[in-house]
C-alpha cells in the first residue's frame, strides 16, 4: 500500500493514531488541499490530546470543503474535546444539515448533549442515529448514558447488553456499563467493567475516572455520598444551585425559630448540624478520598494527573491546618486557633479551583484562591508575630484582626461562589 492516505485510514481503524498522524502529514505534503486528510489529521490530534492543533486542522478542512460533512464532524469532535460545547453542537448540526442520514453526526451531537447534561436531548439524538443504523455502537452508548441519567435503568441495561453482545471488545461500552453499575450502587461489578475497559484502552479517561470512584466507593461513607453525587449529577447546574440555596434558606429559618420551645430548639439544632456536616462532607469527600488513594501504592495509579495534583495540595493544606490545631492544644496558645482556621479555610477555594474545568472560570477561581491565600498569609503572620513577641506584632495583630472575620465569611461564601462561577463557565462554552 503506497498511498499514505489509505495507510492512515487503515491505522485509524486500528486505533493507532500516532502512526496514522505521520501518514496523513505525508499525504498532505503531497496534496495540501486534501480536505479529508486534514479532517483525519484533526481526528488523530484529538486522540493525542492536541486540542488546538485538532481544531486548527479541522477548520482548514472546513475551509477547503465546506460541503464535506466529515470535515464538520472532525471540527465538532475537536471542539468537544476542548470543552467548547455550543460550538461543537453547531458543527454537528452543520454536518447533519449536509447529511441528515449520518449516524456518526447524531452520535456526536448526542455526546455534546451528554456533556451539557441535557439528557433528554442526548437521548433524542441517539435514537435518531439508531433509527438509521440500529447497531451503531456510539449511538447505543450515548443512549445508554442518557437513559441512566434519566433514571430508566432497565432500558439502559438492555441497550448496553445489546451493545456488548455485538462488540464485547468495546472499551467505551464497558466503561458505560461500569458507570451504570455505580448508579445502582454495585461498585464491585462496576470495577470489573472499568478494568476491562482500561485493558482494552489504557488511555480511557472515562474508565479511569470510573475506577477511581469505584475504588473509593468501597468505603461506606463515600458510597453514600457517591449516590448523592450521581443523583445530583442528573440535574443541571441551576437545579443543583437551587437545591443548595433552598437547604440554606431552610437552615436559616430553623435557626430563627430555635428559641420557640425546647423541642423546637433541639430539632432545629440537629437540623442545622446535619446541614453543616452534609455541606462540608459533599465539599471535601471526593478530594479527601483521592488523598487516601494517593497514599495507597495501588490506588495512586488510578488517579489522573489532575486528581493527583489536587490530592497533593489538599494533603499539604489539610496537614498544615492539623499541625496548627495540634500545636494549639499542645501549647495552650489560643492565638493558634486563628492560624488553624486560616489555613483550613484555604481548602474551600482550593477544592473549588480544581473542580472547575479549564477556561475563564478557572482563571477567576484561581484569582480568588490567590486572594484568599494572601489573606491567610497575613493572618498567619500576625499569629507568628504574637507568638514571637516581634516589635511589629501590634500592627500585624490589628491587620490580621481586620482580615480574619471577612476571611472566614469568604471561605464560607466559596461554597456558593465556586459552583456559580463553574456553572457560568460551562454555560458559555
N, C-alpha and C positions, 0 to 999 in steps of 0.2 A: 504494500500500500504506500505509494509515493506521495499522495496528496496529504499535506499536513492538516488540512481542514477535516478530512474524513478521519484521519487518525485522532484528531482532537475530539470529534463526536464520539468515537468508539471509547476513548478514555473517560469521557464524561459519563457515558452509560455504565462504565465500570466503577464510577465514583473516584477516579484517580485525577482529581482536579489540578494537582500540582504539575503533573506531566502534561495534562491537556492544555494548561495555560501556555506552556512553551510552544506547543504545536499551533495554537491559534495565533500566537505572536509571529510564528514563522509564516502562517498563511497571510497575515496582514502585511508582512514585509513584502510579499509577492503582490498582494492586491489590497491596498489601504482602503479602498472603497467597498469592501465586502461587509455589508451591514450585519449579516448572520454571524460572521467571525467576531465582530465587535460585541454582539449580543452574547455569544457563547463565552467570550473572554470575560465579560461582565459577570456572568454566572460563576465562572471559575474564581474570580476575585472575591465574590460574595462568600463563597465557601472557604476562602483563605483569609476571611475577616479583613479584607482591604476595602472598607466601606466606600471611601471617597473615590478610589480607583474604579470600583464597580459602577458607581453612579456615573462617573465620567465616561466610561466606555459605553454604557447603555445610552447615554444622551447622544453620543456620536452615532450609535446605531439608529436611533430615532431620527436624528438629523439627516442621515443618508437615505433611510427608507421609512418615512413617516406612516406609510400604509402597511407596514410589516407588523402583524400582531405580536410576534415573538419578541420584537425589539421593545415594545411597550411592557411585555411581561418581564423581561430582563430588568428594565428600569424599575418596575414595581417591586420586584424581589430585592433589588439593591436598596431601594428606599425603605422597604420593610425592615431589612437588616440594620439600617441606620435609624430605626425608630421614628421615621417620618411618615406617620400613618396616613394622614389625609392625602399627601402626595402619592403614596403607594396605592391608595384606593382609586385615585384619579387615573393613574397609569393602568391599573387593572380594568377600570371602566372603559378606557380608550381601546384597550385590546378587545374587550367584549363588543364594543361598538363596531369594530372592524370584523370580528368573527364571533358572534354570539353562541356558536356551537362548539367553542373550545373549552373543554372541561378543565384544562390547566389554568385558564384565566379565572374560572369560577373558584377553583381551589385557592388561587392567590387572593382573590377578593375575600373569600371566607377566612383565610389566615389573617388578613388585615383586621377583619371584624372581631376575630378572636382576641387579638392584641388590644383592641379598643374596648373589650368587654361587652360588645354588642352581640350577645349570644343568639338572639332571635334572627338577626341579620346574617350571622355566620351560618346558622342552620339553613336559612333560605338559599344562600349561595351554594352551600354543599349539596343540597337537594337538587338545585338546578344543574350542577355538574354531574351528579349521579343519574339524572334523567337522560343525559347524553351518553354517559358510559357508566353503567351500574357497577362496574368492577374497578373504577378508578380509586386507587389507594389513598391519594392525597385528599380527595373529597370525602372519602369514608372517614379518614382521621379527623378532618375538620368537623364533620357531622357528629362523630362520637364525642369530641371535646365539647361541642355546643350542647349536646344532649345531657352530658354530665353536669354542666353548669346550670342547665335549666331544671335539674332535678329529675330528669327522665332516664333513670339509670338502667332500667330493663332494656329500653330501646338502645341505649349506648352500648350495653354489654353485647347485645345481638349484633350491632354494627361492627364492633371490634372483633368479635369471634369470627364473623364472616370475613373480615379483612385479614385476620391471621390465618384462616383456613386457605385463603387464596395466596397469601405470601407470608409464610411463617418466618421468613428471614428479614422482615421489615423492622428496622430499628425504631422507626417513628411509631409504628403501631404498638410495639412492646412498651415503649415509653408512655404512650397514651393509656394503655391498659394499666400500667403501674399507677398513673395518676387517678384513674377511675377507682382502683382499689383503695388508694389513700382516702378518697372521698367517702368510701364505705367503712373506713377505719381498719382495713385489712392490710396493715403495714408489712407483714411478712410476705404475703403474696405480691404486694407492690414491689418489695425489694428484689424478688426473683425476676420480675419483668424488667426492672431498671438495670439489673446486672446483665440480663440478656441483651438489652438494648445497647449497653456500653460495650459488650463483647462484639456486637455486630458493627457498631460505630463508636469507637473510643473518643471521638471528638464531639459527641452529642451533649450540648449544654442542657438541653431539656431533660435528658435522662440523668445527668449529673446532679442537677438541682433536685430531681425527684429522689435520688438515692440518699441525698443529704437529709431531706425531710423524712424519709422512711427510717433512716438510722436514728434520727432524733426522736421519732415517734415511739421508739422502744421505751422511752421514759414516760410514765403515765401522765405527769403534769403537762408535758409538752404535747402529748397525744390529745388531751382535752383542748388545749389552746389551738392545736392544728385544725381540729374540727371547726373551731370558731373562725380561724383564718380562712379556711376553704369555704365556709358558709358566707363570710363577709366578702370573699373574692367574687362571688356570683353577682354582687351588687355593683353598680357603677359608683364612681367616686362621690357623687352628690348624695347618694343614699348612705354611704359609709360615714361621711362627714355629718349628715343629718342625724344618724343614729348616735354618734358620739356626743353631738351637741344636745340632743334630746336627753341622753343619760345625765349629762352635766346639769341641765336645767332641772331635772328631777331631783338630783342630789342637792342643788341649791334650795329647792322648795322644802325638802325634808330637813335641811339644816335650819331653816327658819321656823319650822314647827316643832323643833325638838323640845322646846320648853313647855309645850302644851300640857303634857302629863308624863308621869314616869314611864308608862307603857310606850307612848309615842316616842319619848326620848330614847328609850332602849332600841326600838325598831329602827328609828332614824339613824342612830349611831351605827348600828350594824350595817344599814344600807350604805351609809357614807364610807365606812371602812371597806365594805365589799367593792364599791366602785373604785376606790383608790387602788386597792390590790389588783383589781381587774385591769385598770388603766396602765399601771406600772408593768404588770406581767405581760400584757399584749405588746407593750413598747419594747421590752428588753428580753422577752423569752427567746426569740429567734437568734439574736446576736450572742446571748449567753450560752445557748446550746451549741452554737457554732464554735464558741470558745472551748467548750467541752470537747467537741470533735477535733479542734485544732490541737489540743493537748494529748489526743489519743493517737498512737502511732499508726493505726489503721484508718481512723476517721479523717485524719488530716488530708489524706489523698483524695477524698471525695469532695472536698471544698474547692470552689473555684478560686481564682486569684483574687477576685474582689471580696469574696467571703473571708478569705484568709487575711487580707489587709484589715477588714472590719474587725475580725476576731482579735487580731494583734492589738489594734488601737483600743478596743473595748477592754481587753485584758490589762493594758497599761494604765488606762484611766481608772478602771474599777479597782485595780490593785493599789494605785496611789491613794484613792479615797479610803480604802480599807486600812491602809497604813496610817493615815491621818486619824481615823476613828479609833484604831487600837492605841495609838500614841496618846490620844486624848484621855482614854480611860486608864491607861497605864500611868500617865504623869499627873492626871488631875487638872491639867490646864484647860479650862473651859474654852479658851480662845481657839483651840484646835478644832472645836466643833464647826466653826465658820470655815476653816480650811477644808474639812471633810465634805461639807455641803457644797462649797465652791468647786472642788474637784469633781465630786459625784454629779453635780449639775451639768457638767460638760457631756455626760453620756447622752442627754436628750438631743442636743444639736448634732452630736457625733453620729448617733444612730440614724437620725433624720437625714443627714447628709448622705450616708451610704445607701439608704433606701431609695433615694431619688436617682433616676436614670440620668445619663449624660445630657447636657443641654443647658439652656439659660437658667432653668430651675435649680440645677445643681450648683451653678455659679452663685446664685442668690443664697442658697443654704450654706455654701462654703464661706461666703462673706459673713453670714450670721454666726457660723461656728467660730470664725476668726475673731469677731467682735466679742463673743462670749468668752473665748479663751483669754483675750486681753483683760476683760473684767475679772475673770477668775485669777489671773496672774496678779492683778492689783490687790485683790482680797488676800491672797496667799502671802504677798509681800508685806502687807500690813500685819498679818499674823506673825510672820517671821521677825519683823521689827519689834513687835511687842514682846516676843519671847527672848530676843537677844538684848533688849534694852538699848536699841540704836538711838542716837541723838535725834534722828528724823522720825522716830516712831509715832510721835503725836500727829504729825502731818499725815503720815500713812494711815494711822488709825482713823482720822477724820475722813480721808479719801476712801478707804476701804469700807467704812461705815455707810457713807453716802451711796456707794455702789452696791452693797450687799443685798439689800431688800429688793431693789429693781432687778438685780441679777437673778434672785430666786424666782420672781414673777416671770422673768424672761424664760427661764428654764421650763416652768410650767406651761407658759404660752407656746413653747415649741411643739408641744403635743397637738396644737391646733395649726400653728404656722407651717410645720413640716408637711402634713397631709394636704393642706390647702395649696401650698406652692407646688407640690408634686402633681396634684390633680390639674392645676392650671397649666403646668408644663406639658403634661400628657395631652391635654385638650388641644394645645396649639401645635402639636406635631402633625 
